[in-house]
Amino acid sequence: MNRQKLKLLVHALVTFLLVAAGHSAQAPKAGGILNATLIEAPPSFSIHDEATISTVWPMMSCYNNLMLFDPLKKQESLDTIIPELAEKWSWQDGGKSLALSLRKDVKWHDGQPFTSKDVKHTFDTVRESEGVTAKLRVNPRKLWYDNVTSIDTPDPYAATFRLKRAQPSLLLMLASGYSPIYPAHVPVNELRSKCLGTGPFKLKEYRQGELIEMVKNPDYFVKGRPYLDGIRYTIIKERGTRYSALQAGRQDIPFIWEASKTIAQTTKRDVPQLVLAESSTNVNDHILVNFRRPLFKDPKIRMAITLAVDRKGYIQAARQGGAVIGGVMLPKPYGVWGLSEAEQTKVPGFGDPLKQKAEAKKLLAEAGFGPSKPLKLSVSTRAIPIYVDIASYIIDQFKQVGIEATLDQIETGVWHPKMTRGEFDVAVNTTGIGPDDPDANFYENFKCGSPRNYSAYCSEEIDSLIEKQSQTADEKKRQQIVQEIDKRLQLDGARLMLGWSKEYVVMWPYVKNLVPHQSIYNYGRMQEVWLDK
């Protein structure tokens, strides 16, 4: 063999080895325990009962949906929905029927077969259909499925959703982490304290207030998944302790959503090898005023409260730069439906803070309040650091216009039921939307009578517009209606919007395939995550 041929052969061999090594380094490895963090114990294990990421994040790994947003794609849309328990689906009857073909190789964690009976049971329970005796304790997303008239199950592996009218958004809501399928053979109330699903992980142990440990489901229907042997969710309530544990390597990933921009950047600076991923959350911060109270039926009072708060100051002081200005829908470029920044700054509350505070004082005086007779309020919020941070800022802003407010911190276990019952004056809240979709947001949070319409705002005119946008097939026309609703809700004070938080996930570089999504509620399945160590 001559020297030139030998050189070419050696070059080809080296190239092959380098490429092979590169592919080998990227090939997922099976095994290992992912050490994850929770900031509090879940109020319950039942996703359909709850409206908090503290339940969705650890429990998504236990269940499956009919369909799901692709875990490996950050931005969510109809195009990123992939099959789970439904192998395929199609629209029929002019969009008024959704026919699903179900997988035949799925078992519940107790060995029982999954069938269409489970699909019907789940959504009949959520819809509170006639004849269903089992009730969810709190049913925050009942109105997501208000357009569903029935669910037919012609055989064990077929199900059809019958609708009053066409509703393109139904697929997006079914793909949300808030829409798992529950077992028909297990009483709904039992799922508040245990997890029995079809998902990639099974509940191994729960130590109240300390630990949730999940173990790999060996019978999972997706072959070769999950990669992990298990997930250990450790509950660490103190924020500084959580990030010390992450920096020391005792935790692999933090609790999503909770980290401020400053904390994330400081953590990354102190331990440079950590990876920092930035994303939106699809979570908005807002002030709720209780329309049940006669005081807040006065539009001058509601307007004074919204004008009192400097939104740019909220972003810097309360969110430490980790939020963006926005209205009722997630703003662009993070979302599809929200108002532009130029339009949002025209909404009262988003203008010059000095002028707005002067106007707030004037409105309070017209309503009969002033230095000798200040408006006194109780401001409720969850006993979680970021909630308290925002509420403390709001109380200081109120003080500057003569509103005297006291802080009432409420534990998560009673927070959502208390809000549903309307037991508050003013509340500082955050609301996460499953998918970035008007139906998911409007029906859950603003429709008359919805359990999640905490302020008890009700407008028949707005309800009609919500119905109109839902059935509008032309996206441009629908967006015009959606943005009209957005502005009207803000002007009415349905929720006094502050902004939309951003997510800063700091994790160790050996954690692979954990891709923060546009919405924090939709990527906790964990079946694709693996550890490169």
Protein Blocks (a to p, Z undefined) as FASTA:
>chain_A
ZZklmmmmmmmmmmmmmmmmmmmmmpcceedjdddddfbdcfbfclklpccfklmmmmmm
mpccfbdcdfkbmbgcfklpccfkbmbdcdeehhpaccddddfkbccfkopacdfklmmm
mmmmmnopghiabdcfbafklmmmmmpmbdcdfbfkbccdddfbdcfklmmmmmpmklcc
cdfkbcfklmmmbccdfbfbdcfbdcehkaccddddfkbfbghiafbfbdcddddfblkl
mmmmmmnopafbdcehkacfklmmmmmmmmmmbccddddehiacdddddfkbmklmpmkl
mmmmmmmpcfklmmmmmnnopaccddfbccdfkbmmbccfklmmmpghiacfklmmmmmm
mmmmmnopafklccdddddddddfklmmmmmmmmmmmmmnopacddddddfklmmmmmmn
opafbdcdddddfbdcfklmmmmmmgghiaklmnopacfklmmmmmmmmmmmblmlmmmm
mmmmmmmmmmnomaacfbdcdddddddfklghiacdfblklmmnommgccdZZ
